[in-house]
């Protein structure tokens, strides 16, 4: 919710991601999904993820930690 609060982005990248796929999210952040300005326009990246009840509390805790660190999980 804080990604667009101070400045309206030109482009929002919504990336579907499995909850347990932290390595893929890390790779996207480091490569094509970084949040550099493109031609002076602000780019924002958000990952769409969810937690199935089967995964339980341990995965939810890890997702909360990742969200606190990067602020890009929905």
CNS distance restraints for C-alpha pairs under 8 A (distance, minus, plus):
assign (resid   1 and name CA) (resid   5 and name CA) 7.19 0.50 0.50
assign (resid   2 and name CA) (resid   6 and name CA) 7.86 0.50 0.50
assign (resid   2 and name CA) (resid  71 and name CA) 7.84 0.50 0.50
assign (resid   3 and name CA) (resid  44 and name CA) 7.12 0.50 0.50
assign (resid   3 and name CA) (resid  71 and name CA) 7.63 0.50 0.50
assign (resid   3 and name CA) (resid  72 and name CA) 7.81 0.50 0.50
assign (resid   4 and name CA) (resid   8 and name CA) 5.49 0.50 0.50
assign (resid   4 and name CA) (resid   9 and name CA) 6.56 0.50 0.50
assign (resid   8 and name CA) (resid  42 and name CA) 7.77 0.50 0.50
assign (resid   9 and name CA) (resid  41 and name CA) 7.24 0.50 0.50
assign (resid   9 and name CA) (resid  42 and name CA) 4.94 0.50 0.50
assign (resid   9 and name CA) (resid  43 and name CA) 5.77 0.50 0.50
assign (resid   9 and name CA) (resid  44 and name CA) 6.40 0.50 0.50
assign (resid  10 and name CA) (resid  41 and name CA) 5.58 0.50 0.50
assign (resid  10 and name CA) (resid  42 and name CA) 5.32 0.50 0.50
assign (resid  10 and name CA) (resid  43 and name CA) 6.02 0.50 0.50
assign (resid  11 and name CA) (resid  41 and name CA) 7.76 0.50 0.50
assign (resid  11 and name CA) (resid  42 and name CA) 6.70 0.50 0.50
assign (resid  11 and name CA) (resid  43 and name CA) 4.88 0.50 0.50
assign (resid  11 and name CA) (resid  44 and name CA) 6.30 0.50 0.50
assign (resid  12 and name CA) (resid  43 and name CA) 5.94 0.50 0.50
assign (resid  12 and name CA) (resid  44 and name CA) 4.78 0.50 0.50
assign (resid  12 and name CA) (resid  45 and name CA) 5.80 0.50 0.50
assign (resid  12 and name CA) (resid  46 and name CA) 7.35 0.50 0.50
assign (resid  13 and name CA) (resid  33 and name CA) 7.46 0.50 0.50
assign (resid  13 and name CA) (resid  43 and name CA) 7.46 0.50 0.50
assign (resid  13 and name CA) (resid  44 and name CA) 6.08 0.50 0.50
assign (resid  13 and name CA) (resid  45 and name CA) 4.62 0.50 0.50
assign (resid  13 and name CA) (resid  46 and name CA) 6.07 0.50 0.50
assign (resid  14 and name CA) (resid  45 and name CA) 6.18 0.50 0.50
assign (resid  14 and name CA) (resid  46 and name CA) 5.05 0.50 0.50
assign (resid  14 and name CA) (resid  47 and name CA) 5.73 0.50 0.50
assign (resid  14 and name CA) (resid  48 and name CA) 6.55 0.50 0.50
assign (resid  15 and name CA) (resid  45 and name CA) 7.51 0.50 0.50
assign (resid  15 and name CA) (resid  46 and name CA) 6.23 0.50 0.50
assign (resid  15 and name CA) (resid  47 and name CA) 4.71 0.50 0.50
assign (resid  15 and name CA) (resid  48 and name CA) 5.86 0.50 0.50
assign (resid  16 and name CA) (resid  47 and name CA) 5.79 0.50 0.50
assign (resid  16 and name CA) (resid  48 and name CA) 4.76 0.50 0.50
assign (resid  16 and name CA) (resid  49 and name CA) 6.32 0.50 0.50
assign (resid  17 and name CA) (resid  21 and name CA) 6.73 0.50 0.50
assign (resid  17 and name CA) (resid  24 and name CA) 7.94 0.50 0.50
assign (resid  17 and name CA) (resid  25 and name CA) 7.31 0.50 0.50
assign (resid  17 and name CA) (resid  47 and name CA) 6.24 0.50 0.50
assign (resid  17 and name CA) (resid  48 and name CA) 5.93 0.50 0.50
assign (resid  17 and name CA) (resid  49 and name CA) 5.34 0.50 0.50
assign (resid  18 and name CA) (resid  49 and name CA) 5.89 0.50 0.50
assign (resid  18 and name CA) (resid  50 and name CA) 7.34 0.50 0.50
assign (resid  19 and name CA) (resid  49 and name CA) 5.52 0.50 0.50
assign (resid  19 and name CA) (resid  50 and name CA) 5.93 0.50 0.50
assign (resid  19 and name CA) (resid  51 and name CA) 6.14 0.50 0.50
assign (resid  19 and name CA) (resid  59 and name CA) 7.60 0.50 0.50
assign (resid  19 and name CA) (resid  63 and name CA) 7.35 0.50 0.50
assign (resid  20 and name CA) (resid  59 and name CA) 7.02 0.50 0.50
assign (resid  21 and name CA) (resid  25 and name CA) 6.64 0.50 0.50
assign (resid  22 and name CA) (resid  26 and name CA) 6.14 0.50 0.50
assign (resid  23 and name CA) (resid  27 and name CA) 6.20 0.50 0.50
assign (resid  24 and name CA) (resid  28 and name CA) 6.23 0.50 0.50
assign (resid  25 and name CA) (resid  29 and name CA) 6.18 0.50 0.50
assign (resid  25 and name CA) (resid  47 and name CA) 7.81 0.50 0.50
assign (resid  26 and name CA) (resid  30 and name CA) 6.27 0.50 0.50
assign (resid  27 and name CA) (resid  31 and name CA) 6.11 0.50 0.50
assign (resid  28 and name CA) (resid  32 and name CA) 5.92 0.50 0.50
assign (resid  28 and name CA) (resid  33 and name CA) 4.90 0.50 0.50
assign (resid  28 and name CA) (resid  34 and name CA) 6.99 0.50 0.50
assign (resid  29 and name CA) (resid  33 and name CA) 5.04 0.50 0.50
assign (resid  29 and name CA) (resid  34 and name CA) 4.84 0.50 0.50
assign (resid  29 and name CA) (resid  35 and name CA) 7.85 0.50 0.50
assign (resid  30 and name CA) (resid  34 and name CA) 5.90 0.50 0.50
assign (resid  33 and name CA) (resid  45 and name CA) 6.41 0.50 0.50
assign (resid  34 and name CA) (resid  45 and name CA) 7.19 0.50 0.50
assign (resid  35 and name CA) (resid  42 and name CA) 7.54 0.50 0.50
assign (resid  35 and name CA) (resid  43 and name CA) 5.29 0.50 0.50
assign (resid  35 and name CA) (resid  44 and name CA) 5.59 0.50 0.50
assign (resid  35 and name CA) (resid  45 and name CA) 6.42 0.50 0.50
assign (resid  36 and name CA) (resid  42 and name CA) 7.09 0.50 0.50
assign (resid  36 and name CA) (resid  43 and name CA) 6.37 0.50 0.50
assign (resid  37 and name CA) (resid  41 and name CA) 5.12 0.50 0.50
assign (resid  37 and name CA) (resid  42 and name CA) 4.64 0.50 0.50
assign (resid  37 and name CA) (resid  43 and name CA) 5.65 0.50 0.50
assign (resid  38 and name CA) (resid  42 and name CA) 6.54 0.50 0.50
assign (resid  38 and name CA) (resid  43 and name CA) 6.78 0.50 0.50
assign (resid  45 and name CA) (resid  72 and name CA) 6.59 0.50 0.50
assign (resid  46 and name CA) (resid  72 and name CA) 4.70 0.50 0.50
assign (resid  46 and name CA) (resid  73 and name CA) 5.83 0.50 0.50
assign (resid  46 and name CA) (resid  74 and name CA) 6.87 0.50 0.50
assign (resid  47 and name CA) (resid  72 and name CA) 6.02 0.50 0.50
assign (resid  47 and name CA) (resid  73 and name CA) 4.88 0.50 0.50
assign (resid  47 and name CA) (resid  74 and name CA) 5.95 0.50 0.50
assign (resid  48 and name CA) (resid  73 and name CA) 6.32 0.50 0.50
assign (resid  48 and name CA) (resid  74 and name CA) 5.06 0.50 0.50
assign (resid  49 and name CA) (resid  73 and name CA) 6.90 0.50 0.50
assign (resid  49 and name CA) (resid  74 and name CA) 6.00 0.50 0.50
assign (resid  50 and name CA) (resid  74 and name CA) 7.64 0.50 0.50
assign (resid  51 and name CA) (resid  55 and name CA) 6.68 0.50 0.50
assign (resid  51 and name CA) (resid  56 and name CA) 7.80 0.50 0.50
assign (resid  51 and name CA) (resid  59 and name CA) 7.77 0.50 0.50
assign (resid  51 and name CA) (resid  60 and name CA) 6.95 0.50 0.50
assign (resid  52 and name CA) (resid  56 and name CA) 7.44 0.50 0.50
assign (resid  55 and name CA) (resid  59 and name CA) 6.15 0.50 0.50
assign (resid  55 and name CA) (resid  60 and name CA) 7.93 0.50 0.50
assign (resid  56 and name CA) (resid  60 and name CA) 6.70 0.50 0.50
assign (resid  57 and name CA) (resid  61 and name CA) 6.12 0.50 0.50
assign (resid  58 and name CA) (resid  62 and name CA) 6.47 0.50 0.50
assign (resid  59 and name CA) (resid  63 and name CA) 6.18 0.50 0.50
assign (resid  60 and name CA) (resid  64 and name CA) 6.19 0.50 0.50
assign (resid  61 and name CA) (resid  65 and name CA) 6.35 0.50 0.50
assign (resid  62 and name CA) (resid  66 and name CA) 6.19 0.50 0.50
assign (resid  63 and name CA) (resid  67 and name CA) 5.97 0.50 0.50
assign (resid  63 and name CA) (resid  73 and name CA) 7.99 0.50 0.50
assign (resid  64 and name CA) (resid  68 and name CA) 6.11 0.50 0.50
assign (resid  65 and name CA) (resid  69 and name CA) 6.26 0.50 0.50
assign (resid  66 and name CA) (resid  70 and name CA) 6.12 0.50 0.50
assign (resid  66 and name CA) (resid  71 and name CA) 7.61 0.50 0.50
assign (resid  66 and name CA) (resid  73 and name CA) 7.89 0.50 0.50
assign (resid  67 and name CA) (resid  71 and name CA) 4.71 0.50 0.50
assign (resid  67 and name CA) (resid  72 and name CA) 6.08 0.50 0.50
assign (resid  67 and name CA) (resid  73 and name CA) 5.49 0.50 0.50
